[in-house]
Amino acid sequence: MRDREYKSEQKGAGSPLPNSDRPPTPTPYPTLRPLQVFSDPAISEEAMVTVVNDWVSFYINYYKKQLSGEQDEQDKALQEFRQELNTLSASFLDKYRNFLKSS
């Protein structure tokens, strides 16, 4: 009975072919996920701030060389780019802090 229920649950949802009674191939990820045990966070909050700041500087320095036009236009574009990167990085760092607190 349970086999029939399983087959009817699987029909059309995740099956490789429509109307197939064959269940989908299981993925190893749900099995492996509980095996991942970390005694310490991979990267401390301070180290992650350093990594993020380094990436922001890397992007700024890279795109600074790509700019053309008047110097004041370049400065304004870089300032806007830096603000956008800082906004994105602040959001990421907030999520990372929450992740560290939850683990």
N, C-alpha and C positions, 0 to 999 in steps of 0.2 A: 504494500500500500504506500509506504513512504517513498519507494522508488518511483512510483507513478506520480506522486505529488511533486517530487523533485524534478522529474522530466517536464511536467506541465509548467512549473515555475520557470524553467530554463528556456522553454520554447520561445523563440523570437527575441529574447532579451539576452544579448551577449553570446548567442550561439553563432558559430561561424557561418552557417547557412540558415536562411529562413526555413521553418518547418522541420528543422533537424532535431532529432531526439538526443543528439550527442551533447553532453555538457561542455562548456568552454574549458579550455586548458587552464589549469590553475596557475597562478603566478607565485613565485617564491617570496615576494616581498612581505605579505602578511606574516609569513613564517619567520623571516629573518628579522623583521623589525623588533620583536621583543628581545632578540639576542643582542641588540646593540645596547651596551651598558657603558656609560662613561662616568668615571669616578670624579673627574674634574671637567669644568667646561673646556671646550676645545680652545677657545681664545677668551682671555679676560676682557672685561669691559674697557679698561684702559688701553689694552693692545688693539682692540677693535676700533677705538676712536683714532688711534695712530694710523691704522691701516686705511680707514676711511679718509682721513685728512691727507694722507699720502696720495690716494687715488684722485682726490679733488685737485691737488696740486699738479699731479701728472696730467690730468685732462686740461687744466688751464694752460699749462706750459706747452702742451702739444698743440692745442687750437690757437694759441697766441701766434705761433709761427704760420698758421694757415690764413690769418686775417689779412685783408688788404683794405685800402681806403685811408681816410684821414685819421690821424692819431687819436683825436677826440672820439671819433666813431668807434675805433678799435677799443679804446678804453671803456666806452659805454657798453659795447657788446660783451667784453670780458667781465665787466661788473655784473651785468644781467645774467651771464652764464654762471658766474660764481654764486650769485644769489640762488639760482635754480638748483645748482648742485648742493649748496648748503641746506636748502629746504628738503631735498630728497635724502640727503645723508642724515639729517636730523630725524626724519621719519623712520629711516632704517635703524638708527641707533636706539630710538625709543622702543621699537619692536624687539631689538636685540636685548635691551635691558629687561624688558618684560619676559623674554625667553629665559634669560639667566635667573630671574627671580622665580620663575615657575619650575625650574629644574632643580 
